[in-house]
Amino acid sequence: MIILGRKSINSNIISDMEDIVNKLKIFIEDEARSCSMDFGCITPLYVYRMWGGSLSLEEIEAAFKEVDIQNERK
């Protein structure tokens, strides 16, 4: 089970990259709201640990790249 802020989801719900990217965006937004953490401190390894290793580090790193690409388009 992954805890996203106050929300939790089953790891088997995250089935493809789009789902991972969406969950990552929610997680980053929740982290930004819950503390004064610098966005640079939210790394793939931090997310991996916070999500309890339910996704591979490689999948999380790929999702980070996708989030960066989407942010650059805005």
C-alpha positions as protocol buffer text, in pm:
chain_id: "A"
residue {
  index: 1
  type: MET
  ca { x: 0 y: 0 z: 0 }
}
residue {
  index: 2
  type: ILE
  ca { x: 123 y: 347 z: -89 }
}
residue {
  index: 3
  type: ILE
  ca { x: 45 y: 643 z: 134 }
}
residue {
  index: 4
  type: LEU
  ca { x: -5 y: 965 z: -62 }
}
residue {
  index: 5
  type: GLY
  ca { x: -37 y: 1240 z: 193 }
}
residue {
  index: 6
  type: ARG
  ca { x: -355 y: 1139 z: 374 }
}
residue {
  index: 7
  type: LYS
  ca { x: -466 y: 915 z: 89 }
}
residue {
  index: 8
  type: SER
  ca { x: -367 y: 554 z: 40 }
}
residue {
  index: 9
  type: ILE
  ca { x: -385 y: 336 z: -267 }
}
residue {
  index: 10
  type: ASN
  ca { x: -316 y: -25 z: -341 }
}
residue {
  index: 11
  type: SER
  ca { x: 5 y: -67 z: -539 }
}
residue {
  index: 12
  type: ASN
  ca { x: -175 y: -300 z: -783 }
}
residue {
  index: 13
  type: ILE
  ca { x: -390 y: -4 z: -894 }
}
residue {
  index: 14
  type: ILE
  ca { x: -80 y: 164 z: -1037 }
}
residue {
  index: 15
  type: SER
  ca { x: -61 y: -24 z: -1362 }
}
residue {
  index: 16
  type: ASP
  ca { x: 104 y: 200 z: -1617 }
}
residue {
  index: 17
  type: MET
  ca { x: 329 y: 502 z: -1648 }
}
residue {
  index: 18
  type: GLU
  ca { x: 39 y: 746 z: -1674 }
}
residue {
  index: 19
  type: ASP
  ca { x: -93 y: 623 z: -1340 }
}
residue {
  index: 20
  type: ILE
  ca { x: 250 y: 649 z: -1182 }
}
residue {
  index: 21
  type: VAL
  ca { x: 297 y: 1004 z: -1314 }
}
residue {
  index: 22
  type: ASN
  ca { x: -44 y: 1110 z: -1182 }
}
residue {
  index: 23
  type: LYS
  ca { x: 24 y: 959 z: -839 }
}
residue {
  index: 24
  type: LEU
  ca { x: 368 y: 1123 z: -834 }
}
residue {
  index: 25
  type: LYS
  ca { x: 216 y: 1465 z: -909 }
}
residue {
  index: 26
  type: ILE
  ca { x: -34 y: 1419 z: -626 }
}
residue {
  index: 27
  type: PHE
  ca { x: 244 y: 1309 z: -392 }
}
residue {
  index: 28
  type: ILE
  ca { x: 461 y: 1609 z: -477 }
}
residue {
  index: 29
  type: GLU
  ca { x: 169 y: 1849 z: -429 }
}
residue {
  index: 30
  type: ASP
  ca { x: 81 y: 1688 z: -95 }
}
residue {
  index: 31
  type: GLU
  ca { x: 442 y: 1708 z: 21 }
}
residue {
  index: 32
  type: ALA
  ca { x: 456 y: 2076 z: -75 }
}
residue {
  index: 33
  type: ARG
  ca { x: 139 y: 2148 z: 122 }
}
residue {
  index: 34
  type: SER
  ca { x: 234 y: 1948 z: 429 }
}
residue {
  index: 35
  type: CYS
  ca { x: 575 y: 2101 z: 496 }
}
residue {
  index: 36
  type: SER
  ca { x: 818 y: 2363 z: 383 }
}
residue {
  index: 37
  type: MET
  ca { x: 1025 y: 2109 z: 194 }
}
residue {
  index: 38
  type: ASP
  ca { x: 1223 y: 2231 z: -104 }
}
residue {
  index: 39
  type: PHE
  ca { x: 1116 y: 2056 z: -425 }
}
residue {
  index: 40
  type: GLY
  ca { x: 1480 y: 1964 z: -481 }
}
residue {
  index: 41
  type: CYS
  ca { x: 1458 y: 1741 z: -174 }
}
residue {
  index: 42
  type: ILE
  ca { x: 1187 y: 1526 z: -331 }
}
residue {
  index: 43
  type: THR
  ca { x: 1399 y: 1276 z: -519 }
}
residue {
  index: 44
  type: PRO
  ca { x: 1314 y: 942 z: -676 }
}
residue {
  index: 45
  type: LEU
  ca { x: 1484 y: 769 z: -383 }
}
residue {
  index: 46
  type: TYR
  ca { x: 1278 y: 971 z: -133 }
}
residue {
  index: 47
  type: VAL
  ca { x: 955 y: 874 z: -316 }
}
residue {
  index: 48
  type: TYR
  ca { x: 1068 y: 511 z: -335 }
}
residue {
  index: 49
  type: ARG
  ca { x: 1118 y: 502 z: 41 }
}
residue {
  index: 50
  type: MET
  ca { x: 797 y: 690 z: 119 }
}
residue {
  index: 51
  type: TRP
  ca { x: 599 y: 451 z: -102 }
}
residue {
  index: 52
  type: GLY
  ca { x: 754 y: 156 z: 76 }
}
residue {
  index: 53
  type: GLY
  ca { x: 939 y: 19 z: -226 }
}
residue {
  index: 54
  type: SER
  ca { x: 613 y: -87 z: -391 }
}
residue {
  index: 55
  type: LEU
  ca { x: 739 y: 41 z: -728 }
}
residue {
  index: 56
  type: SER
  ca { x: 1086 y: 1 z: -867 }
}
residue {
  index: 57
  type: LEU
  ca { x: 1322 y: 294 z: -842 }
}
residue {
  index: 58
  type: GLU
  ca { x: 1356 y: 286 z: -1222 }
}
residue {
  index: 59
  type: GLU
  ca { x: 978 y: 332 z: -1267 }
}
residue {
  index: 60
  type: ILE
  ca { x: 980 y: 627 z: -1027 }
}
residue {
  index: 61
  type: GLU
  ca { x: 1280 y: 783 z: -1203 }
}
residue {
  index: 62
  type: ALA
  ca { x: 1101 y: 750 z: -1539 }
}
residue {
  index: 63
  type: ALA
  ca { x: 791 y: 914 z: -1388 }
}
residue {
  index: 64
  type: PHE
  ca { x: 1006 y: 1203 z: -1259 }
}
residue {
  index: 65
  type: LYS
  ca { x: 1138 y: 1257 z: -1611 }
}
residue {
  index: 66
  type: GLU
  ca { x: 784 y: 1259 z: -1749 }
}
residue {
  index: 67
  type: VAL
  ca { x: 672 y: 1511 z: -1486 }
}
residue {
  index: 68
  type: ASP
  ca { x: 971 y: 1732 z: -1578 }
}
residue {
  index: 69
  type: ILE
  ca { x: 879 y: 1712 z: -1949 }
}
residue {
  index: 70
  type: GLN
  ca { x: 517 y: 1802 z: -1875 }
}
residue {
  index: 71
  type: ASN
  ca { x: 624 y: 2096 z: -1658 }
}
residue {
  index: 72
  type: GLU
  ca { x: 852 y: 2227 z: -1934 }
}
residue {
  index: 73
  type: ARG
  ca { x: 557 y: 2232 z: -2177 }
}
residue {
  index: 74
  type: LYS
  ca { x: 360 y: 2468 z: -1952 }
}
